[in-house]
Amino acid sequence: MTLQEMQNQELRDELFLRSQVDVTKCYQCGKCTAGCPVAEHMDYGPRQVMRMAQMGLVEEAMKTKAIWLCATCETCSTRCPKGVEVAKVMETLRIMAKERGYIAEKNIDKFNNIYNTIVKSLGRMYEPGLIVSRNVATGHLFQDTSYGIPYLAKQKLNLVPHKPKNSEEIKSIFAKAAAMDEAERGNR
């Protein structure tokens, strides 16, 4: 076995350990890609990403735009006749890619970070904060701001964030998830 083949096998094993999904069960029927609402925007469809993982080309799969465009809607997983959780594989690949600095869609990563920061700090989503923070982070200061005006007019969007009563419980959930993630990294 060559060094490259050994590295590919290690990444495939890591993908299995972290996702708990056996990618070898996928028999490439294509139902995942056919049902994916964003497949037309991906460089590789979910079926192709799964094939990369099967072949041990996990590093190549981590460098695709597909894993960043995946909405994690689980349509692929639901439609799979073998019960393969394709969305879980895509999410795991995204996490592994981020850890290695393979971020093919930087604005999506920024959005995800902002979203998680807001929910972690406030205990729920605060849409105006998300929009403003995303626009500042991406340099598109006025992008999509016109969509908020009708909501403000109808008082469907609050300018002041609402803090739920159980926000400390939500922070506790984030802290437990971070501790589990840190423990998992220590076991690798």
C-alpha positions in Angstrom: 0.0 0.0 0.0 1.4 3.4 -1.0 1.6 6.4 1.4 -1.2 8.1 -0.5 -3.4 5.0 -0.2 -2.7 4.8 3.5 -3.6 8.5 4.0 -6.8 8.0 2.0 -7.7 5.1 4.1 -7.0 7.1 7.3 -9.3 9.9 6.2 -12.0 7.4 5.2 -11.8 5.8 8.6 -12.0 9.2 10.3 -15.1 10.1 8.2 -16.7 6.8 9.3 -15.8 7.3 13.0 -17.1 10.9 13.1 -20.2 10.4 11.0 -21.0 6.9 11.9 -22.2 6.4 8.3 -20.9 3.5 6.2 -20.5 5.1 2.8 -19.9 1.6 1.2 -23.6 0.9 1.6 -24.3 3.5 -1.1 -24.9 1.8 -4.5 -24.9 5.0 -6.5 -28.5 5.0 -7.5 -28.5 8.8 -7.7 -31.8 9.5 -5.8 -29.9 11.8 -3.4 -28.8 14.0 -6.2 -32.1 13.8 -8.0 -33.9 15.1 -4.9 -31.4 17.6 -3.8 -32.8 21.2 -4.0 -29.3 22.7 -4.5 -27.6 20.1 -6.6 -27.8 22.2 -9.7 -25.5 24.8 -8.0 -23.0 22.2 -6.7 -19.7 21.4 -8.5 -20.3 17.7 -7.6 -23.7 16.2 -6.7 -24.2 14.3 -3.5 -23.9 11.0 -5.3 -20.5 12.0 -6.6 -19.3 13.2 -3.2 -20.4 9.8 -1.8 -18.4 8.1 -4.5 -15.4 10.1 -3.6 -15.7 9.0 0.0 -16.2 5.4 -1.1 -13.0 5.5 -3.2 -11.1 7.0 -0.2 -10.8 10.4 -1.9 -12.0 12.1 1.2 -9.5 15.0 0.9 -10.8 15.7 -2.6 -14.4 15.6 -1.2 -13.4 18.1 1.5 -12.3 20.5 -1.2 -15.6 20.6 -3.1 -18.1 23.4 -3.1 -20.9 20.8 -2.7 -20.3 20.2 1.0 -20.6 24.0 1.7 -23.8 24.4 -0.5 -25.5 21.4 1.2 -28.5 22.8 3.1 -28.6 19.7 5.4 -32.3 19.4 4.6 -31.9 15.6 4.6 -33.9 15.1 1.4 -31.0 12.9 0.2 -31.0 10.8 3.4 -34.8 10.4 3.3 -34.8 9.3 -0.3 -31.9 6.8 0.0 -33.2 3.3 -0.5 -30.3 1.9 1.6 -30.8 4.3 4.5 -27.4 6.0 4.0 -27.4 9.3 5.9 -25.9 11.4 3.1 -26.6 14.7 4.8 -24.6 13.5 7.8 -21.6 12.6 5.6 -21.8 16.1 3.9 -21.9 17.8 7.3 -19.0 15.7 8.6 -17.0 16.5 5.5 -17.7 20.2 6.0 -16.5 20.0 9.6 -13.3 18.1 8.6 -12.7 20.5 5.8 -13.0 23.5 8.1 -10.5 22.0 10.5 -8.0 21.6 7.7 -8.6 25.0 6.2 -10.4 23.8 3.1 -13.2 26.4 2.9 -14.4 26.5 -0.7 -17.3 28.9 0.1 -16.0 31.5 2.5 -19.3 33.5 2.7 -21.2 30.4 3.7 -18.7 29.7 6.4 -19.0 33.3 7.6 -22.8 33.1 7.7 -22.6 29.8 9.7 -20.2 31.3 12.2 -22.4 34.5 12.6 -25.6 32.4 13.0 -24.1 30.2 15.7 -22.6 33.1 17.5 -26.0 34.9 17.7 -27.9 31.8 18.9 -25.1 31.0 21.4 -25.1 34.5 22.9 -28.9 35.3 22.7 -30.4 31.9 23.0 -32.3 32.3 19.7 -32.0 33.9 16.2 -32.0 37.7 15.9 -32.6 38.3 12.2 -31.5 42.0 12.0 -28.3 41.1 13.7 -27.7 38.2 11.3 -28.3 40.4 8.2 -26.2 43.3 9.4 -23.3 41.0 10.6 -23.4 39.0 7.4 -23.3 42.1 5.2 -20.4 43.6 7.2 -18.5 40.3 7.1 -18.9 39.9 3.4 -18.5 43.5 2.4 -21.9 43.7 0.8 -23.3 46.3 3.2 -26.7 46.8 1.7 -27.4 43.4 0.3 -30.9 42.2 0.9 -31.8 45.1 3.2 -34.8 46.0 1.1 -36.4 42.6 2.1 -36.6 43.7 5.7 -38.5 46.9 5.2 -42.0 45.2 4.6 -41.4 43.1 7.7 -40.5 46.2 9.8 -43.6 48.0 8.5 -45.8 45.0 9.5 -44.0 44.7 12.9 -42.9 41.2 12.0 -39.2 42.0 12.7 -38.0 43.4 15.9 -35.0 45.8 16.0 -34.3 44.8 19.6 -33.4 41.2 20.2 -35.7 39.2 22.5 -33.9 37.1 25.1 -35.7 33.9 26.0 -36.0 32.8 29.6 -33.9 29.6 29.0 -30.9 31.3 27.4 -28.6 29.9 30.0 -29.8 26.4 29.2 -29.0 27.1 25.5 -25.5 28.3 26.4 -25.1 25.1 28.5 -25.9 23.1 25.4 -23.3 24.9 23.3 -20.7 24.4 26.1 -21.5 20.7 26.3 -21.2 20.4 22.5 -17.8 22.2 22.6 -16.6 19.9 25.4 -17.6 16.8 23.4 -15.9 18.2 20.3 -12.7 18.9 22.2 -12.8 15.4 23.8 -13.3 13.8 20.3 -10.3 15.8 19.0 -8.2 14.5 21.9 -9.1 10.9 21.0 -7.8 11.2 17.4 
